Amino acid sequence: MPTSSASTTDAAKSSAPASGGVQSLERAFDLLERMADAGGEVGLSELSASSGLPLPTIHRLMRTLVACGYVRQQPNRRYALGPRLIRLGESASRLLGTWARPYLARLVEETGETANMALLDGDEVVYVAQVPSKHSMRMFTEVGRRVLPHSTGVGKALLAHTPPDEVRALLARTGMPAATEKTITTPDGFLDALEEVRRAGYAVDDNEQEIGVRCLAVSVPDSPTAAAISISGPAGRVTDEATRLIVPVLQQVATELSTALASSGPSA
């Protein structure tokens, strides 16, 4: 899965703000990203080692974040991401779908099929945006719908680069119920499917979520949160021949969407 920029930020960046930036603000956000990369809970010494900042500086920043509710101190004296971040994350997820819509619209124009964007939220896939096909026979997935990843193309795309032991743990928590007779229902079978995604560069849901429907999906590279885009349509239209034409379009649009999401937008 994509990691946040904190994992590639070195100590020099932590001590040198970007032009026009406020150093303490940049450092605070850097610490929040490092906490997320560490699973949401860390100790001060871990943050100091990864960021290169001195302990007194980190302690001062964390006190401020705790006071604002963005971080909370655990009974074991470690620090965890706080509940006020949930509201920010939910709002950002909705906006992510809004930003993606022009790119999904382009997918519809170039492929003729319904285009979707989905995120990995905990152990589930949640659809955050959709642009419907113009065909009278088309697929429709309600925005906000949650599904288990093992039976969807977007789920495979989202998990393709996740370590196998983490994938097995997720499948153990969710189970692998069959949506159709073609749904993959064993961890080994799903891991084989993820290997095929890595080899081919795209994921396929071939009648696995709904009989008569095929879906092609790719992950959005370097997305700030694990995201994938897809097209879905009747199996009679999304054939192997159509797949060869659609996949390059999907990959190109995913790359362009990634670039747009990485942009900070116009300067204030």
N, C-alpha and C positions, 0 to 999 in steps of 0.2 A: 504493500500500500504506500501511497505517497507520504513522505514525512514533511514536517514543517521546516521552515528555513532555519530554525534554531539548531538543527543537527549539523548544519554546514556553516554556521556562523562561528568565527574564531574570536579569540580574546581581543584581537585588535579592533574588530568591529564593535565589541562591547564597550570599548573605551573611547571610540571616536565616532561621534554622531554624524549622520548624513548632513549635508549642507542644509542649513536652516533648521535642523532638528533640535529637539530638546533632549539632552543626554539622559536625564533621569527617566523620561517617558519612554525613550527607546530601550533603555535597560530594563524597565519594568515589563514591557511587552516581550522582550527577549527572554526574560525569566519565565513568563507565563508559557511561552512556546516550549521552552526546555522542560517545564513541568509536564506539559502535554506529551512530549516525546518520551518522557520517563514513565508514562502510565498515569499521570495525574497526581502522584504523591511523591515528594522528595524531601531530603534533608538539606540543611543549609550547606553542609560540607560538599554534598554532591553538586549543588548549584555552583559553588565556588570553583570546584574542580573543572566543571564543564564550561563555565563562562569566563574564567580567568579573573573575575571580580573579587576583591577582598571581602572577607566575611562581614565586617562592619557595614559595608555598602549594601550587601545583600540583605542583611538584617533590617536595615533602615527601609529599604524598598518593600520588603515583605510586610513590615509593620503597617505601611501605608495601604498595601493591597488587602491586608486583613481588615483594616478599619473600613475600607470601602466595600467589603463583602466579596471581592473577587478571589480571595484566597482565604482558607481557614486553617487554623492550627489544630492538629490532631492531639489526642491525649498522649500519644507517644512522642510529642514535640516535633514531629515532622509536619510538613505543610502540604495541603491538598488544594486543588482547584475549587473555588467556591461557587455557591448556587447562583450568584448574580450573573455568572457567565452563561447560564442556561438561556436566559432571555435574549442575550446578545446573539448566541449561537442560533437560536430559533429564527430570529429576525434575519440574520445573515443567510441562513439556508433558504428562506423565502426569496430574498433578493438574488441569490445565486440562480434560482430558477428564472427570475425575471431577466437577468443579464444573459442567460443562455437562450432565451426564446428566439432572437434573430438568427442564431446559428442553427437551431432546430428547424426554423422556417426554411432556411437554405437547404437543409437535408430533405425536407418534404419536396421542395421544388426540384431537386436534382435526382431524387430516388422515387418519388411518387408515393412513398409510404409514410405512415405515422412515425414521428420522431419523439423520443423521450429522453429525459435526463433523470438519473437516479443517484442517490448517495447511499453510502453504508453508514447506518445509524445503529451503533451497538452491534447486535447480531442480525439485524434485519436490513433489507433494502427498502428505501422509501423513495417514491417517485416525486420529484419536485417541479417538474415542468413537462409539458407535452404540447406538440403542435400536430393536429390531426391531418391525415391524408385527405386529399380532395376526391378520392374514389368513393363511390356510393357504398361499396363493401370495404370497410376499414376497421382497424383495431382501435380500441379505446381503453385507456388505463387512467383511472381517476387520480388526479394529483393529490398526494397525501397518502395514497394506498401503500400499505406495507406488505412485503412478501418475504419468504425465506430465500436466501441466496442460491440454494442448491438447485432450484428448478427454473432459474432465469438466466438469460444471456448476460444481463447487466451484473447479476450476482457473480457469475464466473469471471467477467472482466474485472470486477472490483477485487476479487480474491486471488487473481492469477499469480500475483507476486508476493502473497502472504506466505510465511514459512509453514510447511506442512503440519507441524505440531499445533500451530495456532488454528489452522483450518480444521483439524480433527477436533480440537477443543470446542470450537464454535459449533460444529455439526453435532457433537455430543450434547451440547446445551439445547440446541433447537430441535434435534431429531431430524429425520429426513422423510417426512410423509410424502406419499406419491400423489401428485396432482393429476397425473394421467399415467397410462401404462408405460409411457416412455420416460418418465421422470427417473433421474439417477437416485438411487436409494441406498447406496453404500459409500462409506468414506473413500475406499480405494478407487471406486468408479469415479467419484467426483475429483479426486486428486489426479487421476488419469486425464479427465476432461480439462483440468487446469493446465496440465502439461501440454495438451493440444492447443490451448489458448496461447500459451507462451510461444509455441512453435509457429503457429499460423499468424499471430498478431491480432486476432479478433476472436470473439466468443459467439457461439451459436446456441440458441434455444430451439430445438427441432421438435415441436409438438410436446414439449416437456411441461409447460405451464398450462397450455390449452390445446386440445387437439384441433388441427387445422391451421395453426398459427406458427410462423417461424419468426425468430428475432435474431438480429445481428447486432453485436455490441462491441465497443472498445472503451478502454479507460481514458480519462482525460489526463494526459501526462502532467506531472508536477502541480496538480490541483492542490489548493490549500487544504482540502479535505477530500477523502476518497470519493471520486465521482466517475460516472460512466455515461455515455450517450449511446442510443440505440435506434434502430428502425424496426418496426414490426408490421407484418402484413400476412395475408393469406398464404399458406404454403404453396399454392398454385402460382403465385406471383413471385414470391421470394425463393426462387429456384436456385440451383447451384450456378447456373449461368448468370442469373441476376446478381448473385452474391459476388461474383468476380468483378462486377461493375460497381456494386454498392460499397464494398469494403474500402477501396481507396478514397472514396468520398467521405466516408465515416472517419477515416484516419486523418484526412486533411482538415476536416471541420473540428475534430478533437484537438488538433495541434493549434489551430487558430483560436479556439476557445481558451485553451491553456494560456496562450500569449495575452489574450484580453484579460483574463483573470489575474495574471501576474502584473498587469499594468496598474500603477497607483492612480491613474487618471490625471486630469489637469491639475496643475499646482494652484494652491489657494492664493 
